[in-house]
Amino acid sequence: MKLDIYQIDAFAEKQFEGNPAAVVPLDEWLPDTVMQAVAEENNLAETAFFVPSESGYHIRWFTPNKEVKLCGHATLASAYVLFNILGCNEKVLSFESLSGVLLVSKAANLLTLDFPVQPPEACSTPAPLTAGLGEAPLECLKHDDYVAVFESEEDVLSITPNHEALRQLDLRGVIATAPSSEFDFVARFFAPKFGIPEDPVTGSAYTQLIPYWSSKLDKLQLQAKQVSSRGGKLLCELKGDRVLISGSAVTYMAGSIEIKI
């Protein structure tokens, strides 16, 4: 079986920025074990697979070691492939997923994810989180991930994560965040339990970060930067029970894979 595969740098204005994702369009689902094996072989934070559905597309995402319920950058990458490579003419793409219906629109070179909001709730700081980040945060909250709020951008930049400690946490990962002088806030994301030591840009994290920072800063529209080594900029808006997350993407690679099943 021969399949097309694309590697897209999401939340990037040029190659080698943002977060690379693999995208594999399908006519019908492959066995889960095969999709997981492809994701492991790709060894990227996420590999996205999508198939046509009655309302648009059905999308699934796999890290190198497991399937996840929500992924922003690989959804943005999939929409980029549909809009820019496969020639889809729809104004808005609809993806059915384990997290409900996700919408993606395009305006010029900007793609906008329309995701459900996931407000984090205050919680006590787990000991493995403090050990994993090297310092206790000012605040700790949680939803799909722990959100560790620090005083300054420098505090976030200076983190040298202890991945063994972070692997002990019960949630997907940890978002370290702080206010910024150039942007509204910055963030980093660590999910070693899911095979992702540090994710370059994590779209789904902003479904948790935007409601938090919107409340703190009393703003509905926010500019953020994920300050990983590759880095990525995001334009975000809180809109009721949805979060709009916008960014650019570029093609790094287009090819094919041959699978024997």
Backbone hydrogen bonds in HBPLUS format (Angstrom, degrees):
<---DONOR---> <-ACCEPTOR-->    atom                        ^
c    i                          cat <-CA-CA->   ^        H-A-AA   ^      H-
h    n   atom  resd res      DA  || num        DHA   H-A  angle D-A-AA Bond
n    s   type  num  typ     dist DA aas  dist angle  dist       angle   num
A0259-ILE N   A0001-MET O   2.72 MM 258  5.10 164.3  1.74 153.5 156.5     1
A0003-LEU N   A0257-ILE O   2.84 MM 254  5.31 162.8  1.87 156.9 162.8     2
A0257-ILE N   A0003-LEU O   2.80 MM 254  5.31 152.8  1.88 150.1 159.5     3
A0005-ILE N   A0255-GLY O   3.02 MM 250  5.39 158.0  2.07 129.7 128.7     4
A0255-GLY N   A0005-ILE O   2.88 MM 250  5.39 161.0  1.92 166.6 168.6     5
A0006-TYR N   A0023-VAL O   2.97 MM  17  5.15 153.4  2.05 143.6 151.9     6
A0023-VAL N   A0006-TYR O   2.77 MM  17  5.15 150.8  1.85 151.1 158.5     7
A0007-GLN N   A0253-MET O   2.85 MM 246  4.96 164.5  1.87 139.4 142.2     8
A0252-TYR N   A0007-GLN O   2.91 MM 245  5.57 161.2  1.95 159.4 160.6     9
A0253-MET N   A0007-GLN O   3.14 MM 246  4.96 159.1  2.19 139.5 140.8    10
A0008-ILE N   A0021-ALA O   2.89 MM  13  5.42 161.2  1.92 161.4 161.9    11
A0021-ALA N   A0008-ILE O   2.87 MM  13  5.42 152.2  1.94 147.8 156.4    12
A0009-ASP N   A0250-VAL O   2.89 MM 241  5.35 156.8  1.94 164.3 167.6    13
A0250-VAL N   A0009-ASP O   3.05 MM 241  5.35 150.9  2.14 138.2 147.2    14
A0010-ALA N   A0019-ASN O   2.92 MM   9  5.11 167.6  1.94 132.8 130.2    15
A0019-ASN N   A0010-ALA O   2.82 MM   9  5.11 159.7  1.86 147.4 152.1    16
A0011-PHE N   A0248-SER O   2.75 MM 237  4.97 120.0  2.11 160.3 174.7    17
A0012-ALA N   A0248-SER O   2.98 MM 236  5.37 143.0  2.12 119.2 123.2    18
A0018-GLY N   A0231-GLY O   2.86 MM 213  5.46 142.9  2.00 174.7 171.4    19
A0022-ALA N   A0046-GLU O   3.30 MM  24  6.67 164.4  2.33 149.0 151.1    20
A0048-ALA N   A0022-ALA O   2.80 MM  26  6.15 166.7  1.82 157.9 156.5    21
A0024-VAL N   A0048-ALA O   2.85 MM  24  6.20 160.4  1.88 161.5 168.1    22
A0026-LEU N   A0050-PHE O   2.87 MM  24  5.86 155.9  1.93 178.6 171.2    23
A0034-VAL N   A0031-PRO O   2.93 MM   3  5.33 129.1  2.19 108.4 121.8    24
A0035-MET N   A0031-PRO O   3.11 MM   4  6.54 160.7  2.15 157.1 162.5    25
A0036-GLN N   A0032-ASP O   2.89 MM   4  6.09 159.5  1.93 153.2 159.2    26
A0037-ALA N   A0033-THR O   3.00 MM   4  6.10 147.5  2.11 133.3 142.2    27
A0038-VAL N   A0034-VAL O   2.89 MM   4  6.19 153.4  1.96 151.4 158.4    28
A0039-ALA N   A0035-MET O   3.02 MM   4  6.26 159.9  2.06 146.5 151.7    29
A0040-GLU N   A0036-GLN O   2.93 MM   4  6.17 154.2  1.99 145.6 152.9    30
A0041-GLU N   A0037-ALA O   2.90 MM   4  6.09 154.3  1.96 144.6 151.8    31
A0042-ASN N   A0038-VAL O   2.85 MM   4  6.13 154.3  1.92 150.4 157.5    32
A0043-ASN N   A0039-ALA O   3.00 MM   4  6.17 149.1  2.10 143.6 151.6    33
A0047-THR N   A0062-PHE O   2.86 MM  15  5.31 144.1  1.99 142.7 154.2    34
A0062-PHE N   A0047-THR O   2.98 MM  15  5.31 155.7  2.04 144.5 152.4    35
A0049-PHE N   A0060-ARG O   2.94 MM  11  5.42 162.1  1.98 155.8 160.6    36
A0060-ARG N   A0049-PHE O   2.91 MM  11  5.42 155.4  1.97 159.0 165.6    37
A0051-VAL N   A0058-HIS O   3.00 MM   7  5.41 150.6  2.09 146.7 155.6    38
A0058-HIS N   A0051-VAL O   2.85 MM   7  5.41 158.8  1.89 159.0 166.2    39
A0053-SER N   A0056-GLY O   2.93 MM   3  5.05 161.6  1.96 118.9 117.7    40
A0056-GLY N   A0053-SER O   3.31 MM   3  5.05 153.0  2.38  96.1 104.0    41
A0057-TYR N   A0094-SER O   2.94 MM  37  6.21 147.0  2.05 160.0 169.6    42
A0096-GLU N   A0057-TYR O   2.70 MM  39  6.17 160.7  1.74 153.0 157.5    43
A0059-ILE N   A0096-GLU O   2.90 MM  37  6.10 164.9  1.92 169.5 170.4    44
A0068-VAL N   A0061-TRP O   3.11 MM   7  5.85 158.9  2.15 142.7 146.9    45
A0063-THR N   A0066-LYS O   2.82 MM   3  5.35 164.6  1.85 161.9 156.6    46
A0075-THR N   A0072-GLY O   3.11 MM   3  5.19 127.8  2.39  98.4 112.5    47
A0076-LEU N   A0072-GLY O   2.92 MM   4  6.22 159.7  1.97 156.8 162.6    48
A0077-ALA N   A0073-HIS O   2.89 MM   4  6.10 150.6  1.98 138.7 147.4    49
A0078-SER N   A0074-ALA O   2.95 MM   4  6.02 147.8  2.06 130.6 138.9    50
A0079-ALA N   A0075-THR O   2.93 MM   4  6.19 160.0  1.97 150.7 155.7    51
A0080-TYR N   A0076-LEU O   2.94 MM   4  6.16 151.7  2.02 144.0 152.2    52
A0081-VAL N   A0077-ALA O   3.01 MM   4  6.31 154.3  2.08 146.0 152.0    53
A0082-LEU N   A0078-SER O   3.01 MM   4  6.32 161.2  2.05 150.3 155.0    54
A0083-PHE N   A0079-ALA O   2.83 MM   4  5.99 171.7  1.84 158.1 160.2    55
A0084-ASN N   A0080-TYR O   2.77 MM   4  5.56 163.6  1.79 149.9 155.5    56
A0085-ILE N   A0081-VAL O   2.95 MM   4  4.96 146.7  2.06 125.2 133.7    57
A0086-LEU N   A0081-VAL O   2.83 MM   5  6.14 157.9  1.88 162.4 167.0    58
A0088-CYS N   A0082-LEU O   2.86 MM   6  5.49 172.7  1.86 153.9 151.4    59
A0093-LEU N   A0104-VAL O   2.81 MM  11  5.15 169.2  1.82 156.6 155.3    60
A0104-VAL N   A0093-LEU O   2.95 MM  11  5.15 151.1  2.03 143.4 150.2    61
A0095-PHE N   A0102-LEU O   2.76 MM   7  5.05 169.1  1.78 159.5 162.7    62
A0102-LEU N   A0095-PHE O   2.79 MM   7  5.05 165.6  1.81 150.4 155.4    63
A0097-SER N   A0100-GLY O   3.04 MM   3  5.12 128.8  2.31 120.1 135.0    64
A0100-GLY N   A0097-SER O   3.11 MM   3  5.12 152.3  2.19 114.7 112.3    65
A0103-LEU N   A0114-ASP O   3.34 MM  11  4.95 169.5  2.35 136.4 137.6    66
A0114-ASP N   A0103-LEU O   2.71 MM  11  4.95 148.0  1.81 160.3 157.9    67
A0105-SER N   A0112-THR O   3.03 MM   7  5.27 153.9  2.10 141.4 147.1    68
A0112-THR N   A0105-SER O   2.89 MM   7  5.27 162.1  1.93 147.3 151.7    69
A0107-ALA N   A0110-LEU O   2.90 MM   3  5.32 164.6  1.93 159.2 164.3    70
A0110-LEU N   A0107-ALA O   2.94 MM   3  5.32 160.3  1.98 134.8 134.7    71
A0111-LEU N   A0247-GLY O   2.96 MM 136  5.56 173.4  1.96 150.7 152.4    72
A0247-GLY N   A0111-LEU O   2.96 MM 136  5.56 152.5  2.03 153.6 162.3    73
A0113-LEU N   A0245-ILE O   2.77 MM 132  4.99 172.1  1.77 146.0 144.0    74
A0245-ILE N   A0113-LEU O   2.91 MM 132  4.99 156.0  1.97 138.6 146.6    75
A0115-PHE N   A0243-VAL O   3.01 MM 128  5.30 169.6  2.02 154.8 152.1    76
A0243-VAL N   A0115-PHE O   2.76 MM 128  5.30 157.9  1.81 153.3 160.0    77
A0117-VAL N   A0241-ASP O   2.96 MM 124  5.31 169.0  1.97 130.1 128.1    78
A0118-GLN N   A0207-THR O   2.89 MM  89  5.22 163.0  1.92 134.3 131.1    79
A0121-GLU N   A0142-LYS O   2.96 MM  21  5.37 163.3  1.99 140.0 137.2    80
A0142-LYS N   A0121-GLU O   2.82 MM  21  5.37 140.8  1.97 132.8 144.1    81
A0123-CYS N   A0140-CYS O   2.93 MM  17  5.76 161.7  1.96 148.7 144.0    82
A0129-LEU N   A0126-PRO O   3.04 MM   3  5.36 132.5  2.27 105.5 118.3    83
A0130-THR N   A0126-PRO O   3.33 MM   4  6.80 158.8  2.38 155.5 159.9    84
A0131-ALA N   A0127-ALA O   2.98 MM   4  6.22 167.8  1.99 158.1 161.9    85
A0132-GLY N   A0128-PRO O   2.75 MM   4  5.71 145.5  1.87 133.9 144.3    86
A0133-LEU N   A0129-LEU O   2.90 MM   4  6.07 146.8  2.01 150.3 157.3    87
A0134-GLY N   A0130-THR O   2.83 MM   4  5.68 127.7  2.11 140.4 153.0    88
A0162-ASN N   A0132-GLY O   2.77 MM  30  4.36 157.2  1.82 128.9 136.2    89
A0138-LEU N   A0149-VAL O   2.76 MM  11  5.64 138.3  1.93 159.9 172.8    90
A0139-GLU N   A0149-VAL O   3.42 MM  10  5.11 154.1  2.50 130.3 135.1    91
A0149-VAL N   A0139-GLU O   2.98 MM  10  5.11 165.0  2.01 144.1 148.6    92
A0141-LEU N   A0147-VAL O   2.94 MM   6  4.97 153.8  2.01 138.3 146.7    93
A0147-VAL N   A0141-LEU O   2.77 MM   6  4.97 164.9  1.79 134.3 137.0    94
A0143-HIS N   A0145-ASP O   2.91 MM   2  5.21 151.3  1.99 141.1 150.5    95
A0172-ARG N   A0144-ASP O   3.25 MM  28  6.24 150.1  2.34 174.3 165.4    96
A0146-TYR N   A0173-GLY O   2.99 MM  27  6.38 164.9  2.02 155.1 154.1    97
A0175-ILE N   A0146-TYR O   2.73 MM  29  6.08 165.1  1.76 162.1 167.0    98
A0148-ALA N   A0175-ILE O   2.72 MM  27  5.96 167.3  1.73 164.4 169.1    99
A0177-THR N   A0148-ALA O   2.94 MM  29  6.23 159.7  1.98 161.6 162.4   100
A0150-PHE N   A0177-THR O   2.78 MM  27  6.05 168.0  1.79 168.3 172.6   101
A0155-ASP N   A0152-SER O   3.11 MM   3  5.29 125.2  2.42  98.0 111.1   102
A0156-VAL N   A0153-GLU O   3.09 MM   3  5.20 117.4  2.49  97.6 112.2   103
A0157-LEU N   A0153-GLU O   2.90 MM   4  6.21 163.7  1.92 156.4 161.3   104
A0158-SER N   A0154-GLU O   2.93 MM   4  5.97 143.9  2.06 145.5 153.9   105
A0159-ILE N   A0156-VAL O   3.33 MM   3  5.62 165.0  2.35 109.1 113.6   106
A0166-LEU N   A0162-ASN O   3.10 MM   4  6.44 163.5  2.13 153.4 158.4   107
A0167-ARG N   A0163-HIS O   2.92 MM   4  5.96 140.6  2.07 142.1 151.8   108
A0168-GLN N   A0165-ALA O   3.08 MM   3  5.56 156.8  2.13 110.9 118.1   109
A0169-LEU N   A0166-LEU O   3.18 MM   3  5.64 166.5  2.20 114.0 118.1   110
A0174-VAL N   A0190-PHE O   2.83 MM  16  5.28 154.2  1.89 150.5 159.3   111
A0190-PHE N   A0174-VAL O   2.93 MM  16  5.28 160.8  1.97 151.1 157.5   112
A0176-ALA N   A0188-ARG O   2.89 MM  12  5.20 154.2  1.95 144.4 152.3   113
A0188-ARG N   A0176-ALA O   2.82 MM  12  5.20 140.0  1.98 146.6 157.1   114
A0178-ALA N   A0186-VAL O   3.25 MM   8  5.66 150.4  2.34 138.8 142.8   115
A0186-VAL N   A0178-ALA O   2.93 MM   8  5.66 160.1  1.97 165.5 172.2   116
A0184-ASP N   A0223-GLN O   2.85 MM  39  5.44 146.6  1.96 144.0 154.9   117
A0225-LYS N   A0185-PHE O   3.29 MM  40  6.84 147.4  2.40 145.9 155.2   118
A0187-ALA N   A0225-LYS O   3.12 MM  38  6.57 138.1  2.30 146.6 151.0   119
A0227-VAL N   A0187-ALA O   2.94 MM  40  6.09 139.9  2.11 152.8 165.4   120
A0199-ASP N   A0189-PHE O   3.02 MM  10  5.62 151.7  2.10 142.4 151.4   121
A0191-ALA N   A0196-ILE O   2.87 MM   5  4.96 145.3  1.99 173.6 174.9   122
A0194-PHE N   A0191-ALA O   3.00 MM   3  5.57 147.8  2.11 115.6 124.3   123
A0196-ILE N   A0191-ALA O   3.03 MM   5  4.96 155.5  2.09 134.8 130.0   124
A0195-GLY N   A0192-PRO O   3.04 MM   3  4.91 161.0  2.07 108.0 109.0   125
A0205-ALA N   A0202-THR O   3.03 MM   3  5.50 139.1  2.21 111.0 122.3   126
A0206-TYR N   A0203-GLY O   3.09 MM   3  5.75 150.5  2.18 116.4 123.6   127
A0207-THR N   A0204-SER O   3.18 MM   3  5.60 159.7  2.23 110.1 116.1   128
A0208-GLN N   A0205-ALA O   3.06 MM   3  5.56 152.1  2.14 108.3 116.8   129
A0209-LEU N   A0205-ALA O   2.99 MM   4  6.27 153.1  2.07 140.1 148.8   130
A0210-ILE N   A0206-TYR O   3.03 MM   4  5.43 163.3  2.06 126.9 131.9   131
A0213-TRP N   A0209-LEU O   2.87 MM   4  6.09 176.5  1.87 166.5 165.9   132
A0214-SER N   A0210-ILE O   2.78 MM   4  5.64 154.4  1.85 150.8 158.5   133
A0215-SER N   A0211-PRO O   3.27 MM   4  6.20 155.2  2.34 132.8 138.1   134
A0216-LYS N   A0212-TYR O   3.03 MM   4  6.32 160.3  2.07 148.1 154.1   135
A0217-LEU N   A0213-TRP O   2.83 MM   4  5.78 164.8  1.85 149.4 153.1   136
A0218-ASP N   A0214-SER O   2.83 MM   4  5.34 118.1  2.22 130.6 143.3   137
A0219-LYS N   A0214-SER O   3.17 MM   5  4.93 143.8  2.31 125.7 135.7   138
A0238-LEU N   A0220-LEU O   2.84 MM  18  5.13 156.4  1.89 144.7 152.2   139
A0222-LEU N   A0236-CYS O   2.87 MM  14  5.22 161.3  1.90 139.9 146.2   140
A0236-CYS N   A0222-LEU O   2.86 MM  14  5.22 170.7  1.87 169.9 168.9   141
A0224-ALA N   A0234-LEU O   2.96 MM  10  5.25 170.9  1.97 158.1 160.4   142
A0234-LEU N   A0224-ALA O   2.97 MM  10  5.25 164.3  1.99 146.5 146.9   143
A0226-GLN N   A0232-GLY O   2.92 MM   6  5.37 161.7  1.96 158.7 163.2   144
A0235-LEU N   A0246-SER O   3.13 MM  11  5.03 166.9  2.14 139.4 143.5   145
A0246-SER N   A0235-LEU O   2.75 MM  11  5.03 167.7  1.77 156.7 160.5   146
A0237-GLU N   A0244-LEU O   2.87 MM   7  5.02 141.5  2.02 140.7 147.9   147
A0244-LEU N   A0237-GLU O   2.85 MM   7  5.02 170.1  1.86 154.3 156.6   148
A0239-LYS N   A0242-ARG O   2.91 MM   3  5.21 169.7  1.92 155.3 155.4   149
A0242-ARG N   A0239-LYS O   3.07 MM   3  5.21 151.9  2.15 116.0 124.2   150
